[in-house]
Amino acid sequence: MAYKITENCAACGSCIDECPVGAISEGDIYKIDPNLCIDCGACADACPMGAIVQA
């Protein structure tokens, strides 16, 4: 089960460097590629907004 980034994303970049497989792409609201996500949860732990949840 991949993670997803909700509309609460502040595009702060805290999650980008935490993803070991590079599944997160930048934008107004960041996005996680579900085909690359390995469900490790590192991004969710790093998000100060609580904007990353399991899909």
HUBELHU-V911982 format. One record per residue. SS is DSSP state (A for helix, B for strand, O for the rest). PHI is phi in whole degrees, -180 to 180 (none if undefined). OMEGA is omega in whole degrees, 0 to 359 (* if undefined). Layout:
BEGIN
SS_PHI_OMEGA + SS_PHI_OMEGA
END
This chain:
BEGIN
O_none_182 + O_-77_174 + B_-93_175 + B_-137_180 + B_-105_183 + O_-88_180 + O_-68_176 + O_-76_180 + O_-61_178 + O_-99_181 + O_53_183 + O_-83_178 + O_90_182 + O_-60_184 + O_-82_188 + A_-54_183 + A_-73_180 + A_-81_183 + O_-77_183 + O_-74_182 + O_-117_178 + O_66_183 + O_-83_185 + B_-101_177 + B_-115_183 + O_-80_178 + O_172_176 + O_-58_169 + O_-124_182 + O_-66_180 + B_-131_176 + B_-112_177 + O_-77_183 + O_-65_179 + O_-77_179 + O_-99_184 + O_-60_179 + O_-104_174 + O_62_181 + O_-85_178 + O_83_181 + A_-61_180 + A_-66_180 + A_-63_179 + A_-65_183 + A_-85_186 + O_-77_180 + O_-73_182 + O_-95_184 + O_67_186 + O_-90_182 + B_-113_184 + B_-131_175 + B_-71_181 + O_-78_*
END
